[in-house]
Amino acid sequence: MYFPVCTDDGQWKKVLKDWVGEIDPEFQKRLRAVQPFNYMPLGGTTILSMLHDLDIVDKHRDMLVITADVEGIQLGGHYKIEDPSAPTADSLELFPDVVFRDGAVLGTLGVGTRIRSVDQLIFRPAVKLQFVYEENVFDLMPVLQHFVTESRRCLEVLLAGLPEADESIEPSWPPL
C-alpha cells in the first residue's frame, strides 16, 4: 500500500475500479476519507504526500538539500576556576565552514583563565535543520511533528472509522 492512493476524485473512481473495489466497502469509505483531495485545497501539499514525493525523487539526478545551522550552544557541567583572583571573560567562537565528522573541531570555548573540570561537561548545540521542497524552505522539526499528527489521524480513521459528524465543529487540517 502507498499513500496517497490518488490525488483527486476522478482518480479515486479509477483506483476503486482497478483495485480498491475488491476490499470491504467500509474500509473503502475510510480509505477515501483520508485521501488528500478531501481535506486539502487543490494544489495544496500534505505532509504524507510531500514525504512520498521526496522518497521517489531520482536520487541519482536530483538532490534533497538539507541545511544545518548551529543557532546557539547550551553548556552545562561543573568546573572550578584554578585562580579565583584572575579576571574571567567567557568566550565562544564557532568556526565557519566546518565539515562535520568524528574529531572535527567546531570552535573554542574559553573562560579567560585556567579551569579544572569537577564533573562532566555537557555541550548541546542548538541546530536548525531545513530542507527544500518545491522551491519552499521548511524547518524539519515542525514538519516531523506535523507528520506524526497526520499519520495518527489517518491511522485512526483507517482503523476505527470516521467519528459521527458534529455540525457545530468545522474540521480543519492545517496546510504546511
C-alpha positions in Angstrom: 0.0 0.0 0.0 1.2 3.5 -0.7 -0.2 6.9 0.2 -1.9 8.8 -1.2 -3.6 6.3 -3.5 -4.9 9.2 -5.6 -4.9 13.0 -5.6 -8.4 13.8 -6.9 -11.9 12.4 -7.0 -11.5 11.4 -10.7 -8.5 9.2 -9.9 -10.5 7.7 -6.9 -13.0 6.3 -9.4 -10.2 4.6 -11.4 -8.5 3.3 -8.2 -11.8 2.0 -6.9 -12.4 0.1 -10.2 -8.8 -1.2 -10.5 -8.1 -2.5 -7.0 -9.8 -0.8 -4.1 -13.2 -2.2 -5.1 -12.0 -5.6 -4.0 -11.8 -4.7 -0.3 -14.5 -4.3 2.3 -16.9 -1.4 1.5 -16.5 0.1 5.0 -12.7 0.2 4.6 -13.1 1.7 1.1 -15.1 4.5 2.7 -12.3 5.0 5.3 -9.6 4.9 2.7 -11.3 7.5 0.6 -11.8 9.8 3.6 -8.1 10.1 4.2 -7.2 10.9 0.6 -5.7 14.5 0.4 -8.4 15.8 -2.1 -11.0 15.5 0.7 -9.2 18.0 3.1 -6.6 20.0 1.2 -7.3 22.8 -1.4 -6.4 22.0 -5.0 -2.7 22.2 -5.4 -2.1 22.1 -1.6 0.5 19.9 0.0 0.0 17.4 2.7 2.9 16.1 4.7 2.4 12.5 3.7 2.2 13.5 0.0 5.4 15.5 0.5 7.3 12.6 2.1 6.1 10.3 -0.7 7.4 12.8 -3.3 10.7 13.1 -1.5 11.0 9.4 -1.3 10.6 8.8 -5.0 13.0 11.6 -6.1 15.5 10.2 -8.6 18.3 10.0 -6.1 21.0 9.8 -8.8 19.9 13.0 -10.6 18.1 15.2 -8.0 19.4 16.1 -4.6 17.4 16.7 -1.5 19.1 19.7 0.1 19.2 19.8 3.8 20.9 22.6 5.7 22.0 22.6 9.3 22.7 25.8 11.2 24.0 26.0 14.7 21.9 28.7 16.3 23.3 28.5 19.8 25.2 26.4 22.3 24.0 25.2 25.7 26.8 24.3 28.1 26.4 22.6 31.4 28.6 20.9 33.9 30.7 21.9 36.9 34.2 23.3 36.8 36.5 25.2 39.3 38.5 28.2 38.4 42.1 27.5 39.5 42.9 31.1 40.3 39.8 32.8 41.7 41.6 36.2 41.7 42.2 36.0 37.9 39.8 38.0 35.7 37.4 35.9 33.6 35.9 36.5 30.2 33.6 33.9 28.8 34.0 33.4 25.1 32.7 31.1 22.4 34.0 31.1 18.9 32.3 28.8 16.3 34.4 28.1 13.2 32.7 28.7 9.9 32.6 26.1 7.1 33.4 23.2 9.4 32.9 19.7 7.9 31.1 17.6 10.4 33.0 14.4 11.1 34.4 12.5 14.1 37.0 14.6 15.8 36.2 17.8 13.9 36.9 21.0 15.9 33.8 23.1 15.8 35.1 26.1 17.7 36.7 27.2 21.0 35.2 27.9 24.4 37.1 29.9 26.9 36.7 31.5 30.4 39.8 33.7 30.3 41.7 31.7 32.9 42.7 28.1 33.7 39.9 25.8 34.9 39.7 22.3 36.3 36.7 20.1 35.5 34.9 18.8 38.6 32.2 16.9 36.8 31.2 16.0 33.3 30.8 18.9 30.8 27.7 18.8 28.7 27.8 20.6 25.3 24.4 20.9 23.4 24.4 22.7 20.1 21.0 24.1 19.1 20.8 23.1 15.4 18.1 24.2 13.0 17.6 21.7 10.2 15.8 22.8 7.0 15.1 21.3 3.6 13.8 22.5 0.2 10.6 21.1 -1.4 9.1 22.6 -4.5 11.2 25.8 -4.0 10.0 26.3 -0.5 12.2 26.0 2.6 10.7 24.0 5.5 12.0 23.6 9.1 12.4 19.9 9.7 11.2 19.6 13.3 7.7 21.1 12.8 7.3 19.0 9.6 8.1 15.8 11.6 5.6 16.9 14.3 3.0 17.5 11.6 3.9 14.1 10.1 3.2 12.4 13.4 -0.2 14.2 13.7 -1.3 13.5 10.2 -0.2 9.9 10.3 -2.1 9.3 13.6 -5.2 10.9 12.1 -5.1 8.7 9.0 -4.4 5.5 11.0 -7.3 6.3 13.4 -9.7 6.8 10.5 -8.5 3.6 8.8 -8.6 1.5 12.0 -11.7 2.9 13.7 -13.7 4.7 11.0 -14.9 8.3 11.0 -16.5 9.7 14.1 -20.1 10.9 13.9 -20.3 14.3 12.3 -20.6 17.2 14.6 -22.2 20.0 12.6 -21.1 22.7 15.1 -17.4 22.0 14.6 -15.7 23.0 11.4 -12.9 20.4 10.7 -9.5 21.8 9.8 -6.4 20.0 8.8 -3.7 22.7 8.7 -1.7 23.0 5.5 2.1 23.2 5.6 
